[in-house]
Amino acid sequence: MRVLVTGASGFVGGHLVPALVDAGHTVVAMVRDSDRYDPPPGVDVYEGDVLDPGLTLPTVDAAYYLIHSMAADGDFSELDRRAARNFVAAADAAGIDRIVYLGGLGEDDADLSEHLRSRREVERLLGEGAASLTVLRAAIIIGDGSASFAVIRQLVERLPVMVTPSWVRTDCQPIYIDDVIAYLVGVLAEPATAGRTFEIGGPEVLTYQEILVRTASIHVGRRPLIVPVPVLSPGLSARWLGLVTDVPVSVAKPLVDGLKNRVVVTDDSITDLVDVELTPFAEAVRLALDAGADRHRERAPA
Ligand SMILES: NC(=O)c1ccc[n+]([C@@H]2O[C@H](COP(=O)([O-])OP(=O)(O)OC[C@H]3O[C@@H](n4cnc5c(N)ncnc54)[C@H](OP(=O)(O)O)[C@@H]3O)[C@@H](O)[C@H]2O)c1
């Protein structure tokens, strides 16, 4: 198939493009600035900004939507709404039959954070076009380059003692990036996934406290002292994360808001259609840390 990957310069898109090539697809990588993107061999590059109301898309059999606006200045929900509408209009004009979107886990009837509500709204808007939409919903993705994993890694590196809001006791089902990619590639090969929404997660449900403690013991060999306090506003938590980590506050704030929401798989029907051997949490963390260390070595002057 000829497949368009939006967000090709991002964390998930960066892993998906070579995986689709390996699976035998012809890939068109869509980026905003081709000067900042180095495509794998054989991949075509297409420049496009989904916030451009005049966006046009190339003719492809399927497109992946892997975009969010958390890093942009301004109201990310409004930007993501506009982006999804522009994309759907352009996909319809280009006659694209299938769209695959990676969104966020979380129960619809729960008091979802603005970020998770926005991810859900993007799902709905993408579903309004002519293409049949496959949605995969995931919690934290473990991998080098994932903003949410970067927060965890840097917290355990930098803080032996953490005063945290009560969200440390919320359940989460983190998943390793390669497993996410296996699902994303797998749904394209399985026509029965078209028009459906699936939840994906790793093999373990862990509280954020367990995620921090286990990552610390693997990464720095010590257990952090975590002191949950009843009141610590999301705004203050995000500013605190902004100080301690290098994740921008604009990205940390929506992520922190979402930590109050339980993000676990409640329906595993994807397992009937796409077979993925899930990576245990500890192994995922080790692989992600190793990938980060390799990247730093490659960048370091000889
Ligand atoms: N990472 C996680 O833990 C996680 C967990 C669950 C779900 N997801 C979902 O996975 C998807 C991808 O996330 P990610 O972690 O890969 O994010 P990311 O690394 O921040 O990448 C975001 C991508 O969106 C692109 N983008 C932003 N605004 C754009 C615009 N106006 N036009 C075109 N491209 C634009 C960025 O391009 P530039 O390089 O030009 O900025 C970048 O390639 C999102 O839907 C997210 O909700 C991620």
The ligand as an SDF file (V2000), in Angstrom:
LIG
                    3D

 48 52  0  0  0  0  0  0  0  0999 V2000
    3.9980    9.7180   23.4910 N   0  0  0  0  0  0  0  0  0  0  0  0
    3.0620    9.1210   24.2140 C   0  0  0  0  0  0  0  0  0  0  0  0
    3.3230    8.6720   25.3700 O   0  0  0  0  0  0  0  0  0  0  0  0
    1.6690    8.9370   23.6450 C   0  0  0  0  0  0  0  0  0  0  0  0
    0.7550    8.1970   24.3920 C   0  0  0  0  0  0  0  0  0  0  0  0
   -0.5270    7.9770   23.8880 C   0  0  0  0  0  0  0  0  0  0  0  0
   -0.8870    8.5110   22.6600 C   0  0  0  0  0  0  0  0  0  0  0  0
    0.0130    9.2430   21.9580 N   0  0  0  0  0  0  0  0  0  0  0  0
   -0.4450    9.8130   20.6740 C   0  0  0  0  0  0  0  0  0  0  0  0
    0.4670    9.5460   19.6530 O   0  0  0  0  0  0  0  0  0  0  0  0
    0.4090   10.5740   18.6680 C   0  0  0  0  0  0  0  0  0  0  0  0
    1.8160   11.0510   18.3620 C   0  0  0  0  0  0  0  0  0  0  0  0
    2.4150   11.5140   19.5680 O   0  0  0  0  0  0  0  0  0  0  0  0
    3.9930   11.6750   19.7350 P   0  0  0  0  0  0  0  0  0  0  0  0
    4.3240   11.2590   21.1240 O   0  0  0  0  0  0  0  0  0  0  0  0
    4.6960   11.0450   18.5740 O   0  0  0  0  0  0  0  0  0  0  0  0
    4.1240   13.2700   19.6480 O   0  0  0  0  0  0  0  0  0  0  0  0
    5.3830   14.1820   19.2050 P   0  0  0  0  0  0  0  0  0  0  0  0
    6.6540   13.4390   19.3220 O   0  0  0  0  0  0  0  0  0  0  0  0
    5.2370   15.4420   19.9840 O   0  0  0  0  0  0  0  0  0  0  0  0
    5.1080   14.4620   17.6680 O   0  0  0  0  0  0  0  0  0  0  0  0
    4.0550   15.3040   17.2580 C   0  0  0  0  0  0  0  0  0  0  0  0
    4.1340   15.4550   15.7640 C   0  0  0  0  0  0  0  0  0  0  0  0
    3.0650   16.3080   15.3310 O   0  0  0  0  0  0  0  0  0  0  0  0
    3.6030   17.1630   14.3350 C   0  0  0  0  0  0  0  0  0  0  0  0
    2.7800   18.3700   14.2290 N   0  0  0  0  0  0  0  0  0  0  0  0
    2.4040   19.2050   15.2310 C   0  0  0  0  0  0  0  0  0  0  0  0
    1.6480   20.2000   14.7240 N   0  0  0  0  0  0  0  0  0  0  0  0
    1.5700   19.9770   13.3890 C   0  0  0  0  0  0  0  0  0  0  0  0
    0.9410   20.6800   12.3300 C   0  0  0  0  0  0  0  0  0  0  0  0
    0.2450   21.8030   12.5510 N   0  0  0  0  0  0  0  0  0  0  0  0
    1.0330   20.1710   11.0710 N   0  0  0  0  0  0  0  0  0  0  0  0
    1.7430   19.0440   10.8270 C   0  0  0  0  0  0  0  0  0  0  0  0
    2.3780   18.3490   11.7970 N   0  0  0  0  0  0  0  0  0  0  0  0
    2.2890   18.8150   13.0630 C   0  0  0  0  0  0  0  0  0  0  0  0
    5.0000   17.4930   14.8470 C   0  0  0  0  0  0  0  0  0  0  0  0
    5.7620   18.0290   13.7820 O   0  0  0  0  0  0  0  0  0  0  0  0
    6.9910   19.0610   14.0210 P   0  0  0  0  0  0  0  0  0  0  0  0
    8.2240   18.1770   14.1110 O   0  0  0  0  0  0  0  0  0  0  0  0
    6.9780   19.9120   12.8060 O   0  0  0  0  0  0  0  0  0  0  0  0
    6.7140   19.8030   15.2840 O   0  0  0  0  0  0  0  0  0  0  0  0
    5.4460   16.0930   15.2740 C   0  0  0  0  0  0  0  0  0  0  0  0
    5.9010   15.3510   14.1690 O   0  0  0  0  0  0  0  0  0  0  0  0
   -0.5010   11.6750   19.2380 C   0  0  0  0  0  0  0  0  0  0  0  0
   -1.7790   11.5420   18.6670 O   0  0  0  0  0  0  0  0  0  0  0  0
   -0.5450   11.3370   20.7220 C   0  0  0  0  0  0  0  0  0  0  0  0
   -1.7660   11.7400   21.3370 O   0  0  0  0  0  0  0  0  0  0  0  0
    1.2940    9.4650   22.4090 C   0  0  0  0  0  0  0  0  0  0  0  0
  1  2  1  0
  2  3  2  0
  2  4  1  0
  4  5  1  0
  4 48  2  0
  5  6  2  0
  6  7  1  0
  7  8  2  0
  8  9  1  0
  8 48  1  0
  9 10  1  0
  9 46  1  0
 10 11  1  0
 11 12  1  0
 11 44  1  0
 12 13  1  0
 13 14  1  0
 14 15  2  0
 14 16  1  0
 14 17  1  0
 17 18  1  0
 18 19  2  0
 18 20  1  0
 18 21  1  0
 21 22  1  0
 22 23  1  0
 23 24  1  0
 23 42  1  0
 24 25  1  0
 25 26  1  0
 25 36  1  0
 26 27  1  0
 26 35  1  0
 27 28  2  0
 28 29  1  0
 29 30  1  0
 29 35  2  0
 30 31  1  0
 30 32  2  0
 32 33  1  0
 33 34  2  0
 34 35  1  0
 36 37  1  0
 36 42  1  0
 37 38  1  0
 38 39  2  0
 38 40  1  0
 38 41  1  0
 42 43  1  0
 44 45  1  0
 44 46  1  0
 46 47  1  0
M  CHG  2   8   1  16  -1
M  END
$$$$
